């Protein structure tokens, strides 16, 4: 599929072993279905860190208290939130407004489609809020060269993070090698900028969620992320905990889709998320409840 | 946005005039809202053919009779149909099945996401059914370089037609120049293979539908197409007639989204469509009714 893939290497056997043990552990602890052996998984993965499962499920539960002092806590949520506008109908004026909101509230980033990333990067100059961009969005069924080019252009235009969609169809076809190559090619095109891999969990069974998370980590992703907001389902605490268990503490887990209130946000963080994607970000940090799927 | 754009030229003024007259004519005949003058429309457009509006609305109504002999007619519908599988969860096995169905029934094409176009091209070798591929799908909000690379790769892999999604957000922002450049860049990347431009009509008002159709024609598209099937609405006879009125007889009009039965197909053809996109293609040509949004 891609000309920017890495070959198999000495990490293969170790990775296989890690995946097998992670799956066995999760199966035992969470009573999920087993993941069959991944015949083609490749890459390097720190075996030790990935196995510290006992510290992972529920990690972060103490990062944000729930003592009822809503105003302090909600304001503090802003640094977790990727303020997101991905509707195809979004206009320039709406993109500008989202960037202004991000400056005011101190959101972690503004997340947009790639047609707008250059504009967002310019609008956020001199601001701690990062311009970030989706790739292969929302189906993930774009060819790898398409994703690579979209990533390359986004980085040139100023994207500081890339949120790509995993190739769901290849994942469901058991073509783990193609899924790995796809993620790996985008990671390489991002030239050191963090890549989040959206699994679109609502479309996956547990086996596929585990495999997608493990492959993403092996391929060099910085985060795994639950949902696009376009796939008919959003983040659940159960999925966040599962993904956190698989990727370990070294990767981020982003909960997105259906995060509409401070309560939603706290629930996701308690389950192990350290980033949240939301379009209702302003409502979340001001104690309200937003609308919409994302 | 793109490095593959064409400059303004002698066609500008003529094109502006055509757009103005088409809009005036449509406004009068169909009582739609006026389209504001397009300050940046460029390209070449045959003024004369575009103005033959009186032959257009309802064109093609006699191509397929409605005399009740369903079996003959429904079989004949196959050559109008792009047999389509665009779900992100589609597996290799489902892609193979769609290609087999297309061979059996003689569909015009098989339409898939770009990750699968190489496979489809190989499966359809030696068959009249064409392998075709979507680009920037389904949001249309991908950067132009991303769409260009996806198109280039698809052509290399064997795509015989490209179904791209227009940049809906730029269209709604009145950035007609950017919309034109985006379509034009894909047309050039397709190297002579026909490009269809999906307007996603359910998200557009009449003014935007007319502008999107006119810009697509000016930029060298071979077809305008109604819908992705992912945008919350599908083809309507009214939209097909409007698009046909704007683009004239030289371009194709593809009705897609919600075409699920032979009756749906005949209605679209009667309204001016000369291609249909459907996932329920087998049901359509065998007298049944399909499910799903596309």
Interface residues (C-beta under 8 A of the other chain):
Chain A: X1 X86 X87 X88 X89 X90 X91 X92 X93 X113 X114 X115 X116 X117 X135 X137 X138 X139 X140 X141 X142 X143 X144 X145 X146 X147 X148 X149 X150 X152 X153 X154 X157 X165 X167 X168 X169 X170 X172 X173 X175 X200 X203 X230 X231
Chain B: X1 X86 X87 X88 X89 X90 X91 X92 X93 X113 X114 X115 X116 X117 X135 X137 X138 X139 X140 X141 X142 X143 X144 X145 X146 X147 X148 X149 X150 X152 X153 X154 X157 X165 X167 X168 X169 X170 X172 X173 X175 X200 X203 X230 X231
